[in-house]
Amino acid sequence: MNIVCPKCNFSKTVDPAKIPERPVKMNCPKCNEGFSFDKSVQAEEQAHDVSMQGQGVPLEQFSCPACGLVQDKSDRCKSCGVNYTKLQAQRQETGLTDQDTDTQNGNLAELRRKAESQSPQSQPKAGFWIRVVASLLDFFLLSAVQFVLTLLIGLIIGMLGIAVEGDPAVNTVIWLFGASLSIGYAVFFTGYCGQTPGKMALRIKVIRTDGSQISYGRSALREVLGKFISGILFGIGYLMVIFDSQKQGLHDKIADTYVIKL
């Protein structure tokens, strides 16, 4: 059975036994767009086409008035499944003309083109160096905050009569505080809005590859585990941003994220 993607017209022959009898949701392997497919309707249309071709009748091309897909003329659209007879009756009831419908289809096509141009895959991605500069801005800001807070902690410990200098326990507490602050800084800002202050300054943002906002859990996966792995591999995980077509580092691939330009 031949299955045709209504978005890009990519076609593939699939064993009918592997396709459920009920309408199913499919994803095109070429454009990665989803569409509905009804095996029974497709089988009837293909049988009709074969019959017409066997009789020497050329198949007429037809543009669906509902979704605009160009296809062999039949009683039902292969993409959206609309019944043309029922659609025509609804037009007559509502008083819509073919010109009105063509205008609506044109608007829908324009909206579809705009949506495709704004898809996460087509949005401009932040490259290696702009991300390095954003990280440096975050480093300087975080270092200033850590310096001030560390001084305060040292003063409080000193007021309690505990020797700060040379005490391994105190030094360990200060180190753990600094590490926790660094991790919390990155995870909080990235999970909250997809941008640390450094990324805000350079107008870049972390998003999911499906375009949705990143969550705190995925932020932790990216900023902690992902960047740890990127770092221990001699920084190769970070350098992948230079060569990857979507500017993804290893930590981006682990967390399924993009860094886009706003």
C-alpha positions in Angstrom: 0.0 0.0 0.0 1.4 3.4 -1.0 1.3 6.1 1.7 1.8 9.7 0.6 2.7 12.5 3.0 0.2 15.4 2.5 2.9 18.0 3.5 5.8 17.2 1.3 4.3 14.5 -1.0 6.9 11.9 0.1 5.6 8.4 -0.7 6.5 5.0 0.7 5.1 1.5 0.1 4.1 -0.3 3.3 2.9 -3.8 3.9 -0.9 -3.4 4.4 -0.8 -6.1 7.1 1.3 -3.8 9.3 -1.2 -1.0 9.1 -4.2 -1.1 11.6 -7.7 -1.1 10.2 -8.7 2.0 12.1 -7.5 5.6 11.3 -4.0 6.1 12.7 -1.6 9.0 13.2 1.6 8.8 11.1 4.8 10.8 11.0 6.6 11.5 7.7 10.2 10.3 7.8 11.2 13.1 5.4 9.6 16.3 6.9 8.7 14.8 10.3 5.2 16.1 10.1 2.2 14.2 11.5 -0.9 13.3 9.5 -3.9 11.0 9.7 -4.2 7.9 7.6 -7.2 5.7 7.0 -6.3 2.3 5.5 -9.8 1.5 4.3 -10.3 4.8 2.5 -6.8 4.6 0.9 -7.5 1.0 -0.2 -10.7 2.0 -1.9 -9.1 4.9 -3.7 -6.1 2.9 -4.9 -8.4 0.2 -6.2 -10.5 2.8 -8.0 -7.4 4.3 -9.5 -6.1 1.0 -10.7 -9.5 0.2 -12.2 -9.6 3.5 -14.0 -6.1 3.1 -15.3 -6.9 -0.4 -16.5 -9.7 1.1 -18.6 -7.3 3.6 -20.1 -8.9 6.5 -18.3 -6.3 9.1 -17.3 -6.4 10.2 -13.6 -7.4 13.9 -13.2 -5.4 16.0 -10.7 -7.4 17.8 -8.1 -6.7 20.3 -5.4 -8.5 19.6 -2.1 -10.6 22.7 -1.3 -10.1 22.1 2.5 -6.4 21.5 2.8 -5.0 22.3 -0.7 -3.3 19.0 -1.3 -2.9 18.2 -5.0 -4.0 14.6 -5.6 -5.8 12.3 -8.0 -9.5 13.2 -8.2 -11.7 11.2 -6.0 -14.7 11.5 -3.6 -12.5 12.1 -0.5 -9.2 13.9 0.3 -6.3 11.6 1.0 -4.9 14.0 3.6 -7.7 15.5 5.7 -10.3 13.0 4.8 -13.0 15.6 3.9 -15.9 14.4 1.8 -16.2 16.8 -1.2 -20.0 16.3 -1.6 -20.6 17.1 2.1 -18.2 20.0 1.9 -20.0 21.5 -1.1 -23.4 21.1 0.7 -22.0 23.0 3.7 -20.7 25.7 1.4 -24.2 26.2 -0.1 -25.8 26.3 3.4 -23.3 28.9 4.6 -23.3 30.9 1.3 -19.6 30.5 0.8 -18.4 30.8 -2.8 -15.4 29.0 -4.4 -13.6 32.4 -4.4 -14.2 32.7 -0.6 -12.9 29.2 -0.1 -9.8 29.9 -2.3 -9.1 33.0 -0.1 -9.4 30.9 3.0 -7.1 28.2 1.6 -4.6 30.9 0.6 -4.7 32.3 4.2 -4.2 28.8 5.6 -1.3 28.1 3.2 0.3 31.4 4.3 -0.2 30.5 8.0 1.3 27.1 7.3 4.4 28.7 5.7 4.8 31.0 8.6 4.5 28.2 11.1 7.1 26.2 9.2 9.5 29.2 9.1 9.0 29.5 12.9 9.5 25.8 13.6 12.4 25.0 16.1 14.4 23.3 13.4 14.4 26.4 11.1 15.0 29.0 13.8 18.5 30.5 13.8 20.7 28.7 16.3 23.3 30.3 18.6 26.8 29.3 17.7 29.8 28.4 19.8 31.4 31.8 20.4 28.2 33.7 21.3 27.5 30.9 23.9 31.1 31.2 25.2 30.6 35.0 25.7 27.3 34.4 27.5 29.0 31.8 29.8 31.8 34.3 30.6 29.2 37.0 31.5 27.5 34.5 33.8 30.9 33.5 35.3 31.8 37.1 36.2 28.3 37.8 37.6 28.3 34.6 39.6 31.9 35.1 40.9 30.9 38.6 42.2 27.9 37.1 44.0 30.0 34.2 45.4 32.7 36.6 46.6 30.2 38.7 48.5 28.3 35.8 50.1 31.6 34.0 51.0 32.7 37.1 52.8 29.5 37.2 54.8 29.8 33.5 55.6 33.4 34.0 56.8 32.3 36.9 59.0 29.5 34.9 60.5 31.8 32.0 61.2 34.4 34.3 62.7 31.8 35.9 65.0 31.0 32.4 66.3 34.7 32.1 67.3 35.6 29.5 64.7 38.9 29.8 63.0 38.3 30.3 59.3 41.9 30.0 58.0 43.3 26.5 57.7 40.2 24.7 59.0 39.4 21.9 56.5 35.7 21.6 57.6 35.1 25.4 57.1 36.9 25.3 53.7 34.7 22.3 52.7 31.5 24.1 53.7 32.6 27.2 51.7 33.4 25.0 48.7 30.1 23.2 48.8 28.3 26.5 49.1 30.0 27.8 46.0 29.3 24.7 44.0 25.7 24.6 45.1 25.3 28.3 44.2 26.8 27.7 40.7 24.5 24.7 40.0 21.4 26.4 41.4 22.1 29.5 39.3 22.3 27.6 36.0 19.4 25.3 36.8 17.1 27.9 38.1 17.4 30.5 35.4 17.4 28.0 32.6 14.4 26.1 34.0 12.5 29.4 34.8 12.8 31.1 31.4 15.4 29.3 29.3 17.9 32.2 29.8 20.6 32.9 32.4 21.5 36.6 32.7 24.4 36.1 30.3 22.0 34.6 27.7 19.5 37.4 28.3 22.2 40.0 27.5 23.1 38.3 24.2 19.4 37.4 23.4 19.8 33.7 23.1 17.6 31.1 24.7 17.4 27.4 25.5 14.3 25.6 24.3 13.1 22.0 23.7 13.6 20.6 20.2 9.8 20.6 19.8 9.7 24.3 20.6 8.2 24.1 24.1 9.7 25.7 27.2 12.4 23.8 29.1 11.4 22.5 32.6 13.4 22.5 35.8 14.0 18.8 35.5 15.3 19.0 32.0 17.3 22.0 32.9 19.0 20.0 35.7 19.6 17.2 33.2 21.3 19.6 30.7 23.2 21.8 33.2 24.4 19.1 35.6 24.6 15.7 34.0 24.9 16.9 30.4 27.6 19.5 30.9 29.5 17.1 33.3 29.7 14.5 30.5 30.6 17.2 27.9 33.4 18.4 30.2 35.0 15.1 31.1 35.3 14.2 27.4 38.1 16.8 27.2 35.5 19.4 26.3 34.5 17.6 23.0 30.9 17.8 24.1 31.1 21.6 24.0 33.1 21.7 20.7 30.3 19.7 19.0 28.5 23.0 18.8 30.9 24.1 16.1 30.3 21.2 13.8 26.7 20.2 14.5 24.2 21.3 11.9 21.7 22.4 14.6 24.5 23.8 16.8 23.9 21.2 19.6 26.5 20.3 22.1 26.5 16.9 23.7 24.6 18.3 26.7 22.0 19.7 24.3 21.6 16.3 22.7 21.3 14.6 26.1 18.6 17.0 27.2 17.0 17.3 23.7 17.4 21.1 23.5 18.4 23.8 21.1 19.9 27.2 21.9 18.2 29.7 19.6 18.7 33.4 18.7 15.9 35.7 19.6 
